[in-house]
Amino acid sequence: MPASRSGKPTPFGSIAAGFIAIVLLAPMAVAQDAFTVQLLTPLSATSNHKGDAVRATVVSPASFQGDTVQGQLTEVKASSGQSILQFNFVSLLHSGGAVPVASTVTSIANSQG
């Protein structure tokens, strides 16, 4: 979910080739691990809907590089003023298996920086 540190949704109308910093908590992680992922699914408040799948490739840490995280859009609001795309990642495809995860988005950089 794109959110500020206060937990409020961060306004984004679209994220095409963005990088996302997330914190994943998974059974294989001793503590919360910071991940950077790159979206495989272009997101747009005008064309996506709640429940749509979201996929991203892990960029870092190196031990998970190339793995995929999967999730879904939990809120989509298109507006001429401030659009909202809210999503979360719920699984990590690692070593041939899907591992359930909980995620928190800490920052987003879209294709325009």
C-alpha positions as CSV (number, residue, x, y, z in Angstrom):
1,M,0.0,0.0,0.0
2,P,1.5,3.4,-0.9
3,A,1.4,5.2,2.4
4,S,3.3,7.8,4.3
5,R,5.0,6.9,7.6
6,S,1.8,8.2,9.2
7,G,-0.1,5.4,7.5
8,K,-2.3,7.6,5.4
9,P,-2.5,6.7,1.7
10,T,0.0,8.5,-0.6
11,P,-1.6,10.0,-3.7
12,F,-0.4,8.4,-7.0
13,G,-2.4,8.5,-10.2
14,S,-0.2,5.9,-12.0
15,I,3.0,4.0,-11.4
16,A,4.3,2.4,-14.6
17,A,8.0,1.4,-14.1
18,G,8.4,2.4,-10.5
19,F,10.7,1.2,-7.8
20,I,9.1,0.5,-4.4
21,A,10.8,0.2,-1.1
22,I,9.0,-2.3,1.2
23,V,9.5,-4.1,4.5
24,L,8.6,-7.8,4.3
25,L,8.0,-10.0,7.3
26,A,8.2,-13.7,6.3
27,P,8.8,-16.9,8.2
28,M,12.3,-17.2,6.6
29,A,13.2,-13.7,7.9
30,V,14.6,-13.5,11.4
31,A,13.6,-9.8,11.5
32,Q,11.8,-7.4,9.1
33,D,13.8,-7.2,5.9
34,A,13.9,-4.1,3.7
35,F,13.3,-4.9,0.1
36,T,13.4,-2.8,-3.1
37,V,11.2,-4.1,-5.8
38,Q,10.3,-3.1,-9.4
39,L,6.8,-3.3,-10.6
40,L,5.9,-5.8,-13.3
41,T,2.3,-4.6,-13.3
42,P,1.7,-1.0,-14.5
43,L,-0.8,0.7,-12.1
44,S,-3.2,3.4,-12.9
45,A,-6.1,4.9,-10.9
46,T,-8.1,5.2,-14.2
47,S,-7.7,1.7,-15.5
48,N,-7.1,-0.6,-12.5
49,H,-9.7,-1.8,-10.0
50,K,-9.8,-3.0,-6.4
51,G,-8.7,-6.6,-6.3
52,D,-6.5,-6.4,-9.4
53,A,-3.2,-8.4,-9.1
54,V,0.1,-6.6,-8.5
55,R,3.4,-8.2,-9.2
56,A,7.0,-6.9,-8.7
57,T,10.5,-8.3,-9.1
58,V,12.9,-8.1,-6.1
59,V,15.9,-5.8,-6.8
60,S,17.4,-6.1,-3.4
61,P,18.5,-7.7,-1.1
62,A,20.8,-9.8,-3.3
63,S,19.7,-13.1,-1.7
64,F,16.2,-12.5,-3.0
65,Q,17.1,-10.7,-6.3
66,G,14.9,-11.9,-9.2
67,D,12.2,-13.4,-6.9
68,T,8.7,-12.1,-7.3
69,V,6.3,-10.6,-4.8
70,Q,2.6,-10.8,-5.5
71,G,-0.3,-8.9,-4.0
72,Q,-3.4,-6.9,-4.9
73,L,-4.9,-3.5,-5.1
74,T,-7.0,-2.8,-2.0
75,E,-8.2,0.7,-2.9
76,V,-8.4,2.6,-6.2
77,K,-9.8,6.1,-6.4
78,A,-9.4,8.2,-9.6
79,S,-9.8,11.9,-9.2
80,S,-9.0,15.0,-11.2
81,G,-7.4,16.3,-8.0
82,Q,-5.8,13.5,-6.0
83,S,-5.9,9.8,-7.1
84,I,-5.2,6.9,-4.7
85,L,-3.7,3.5,-5.5
86,Q,-3.5,1.4,-2.3
87,F,-2.0,-2.1,-2.5
88,N,-0.2,-4.8,-0.5
89,F,2.1,-7.7,-1.2
90,V,1.0,-11.0,0.3
91,S,3.4,-13.6,-1.1
92,L,7.0,-14.0,-2.1
93,L,7.9,-16.6,-4.8
94,H,11.3,-17.9,-3.6
95,S,13.1,-21.2,-4.4
96,G,10.2,-22.6,-6.3
97,G,7.6,-22.0,-3.6
98,A,5.2,-19.3,-2.4
99,V,5.9,-17.9,1.0
100,P,3.2,-15.8,2.8
101,V,4.5,-12.3,3.7
102,A,3.2,-9.2,5.3
103,S,4.4,-5.9,3.7
104,T,4.6,-2.2,4.4
105,V,5.4,0.2,1.6
106,T,8.0,2.8,2.8
107,S,8.6,4.7,-0.4
108,I,7.8,4.8,-4.1
109,A,9.7,6.3,-7.1
110,N,7.6,6.3,-10.3
111,S,9.1,6.3,-13.8
112,Q,9.5,10.1,-13.6
113,G,11.4,9.9,-10.3
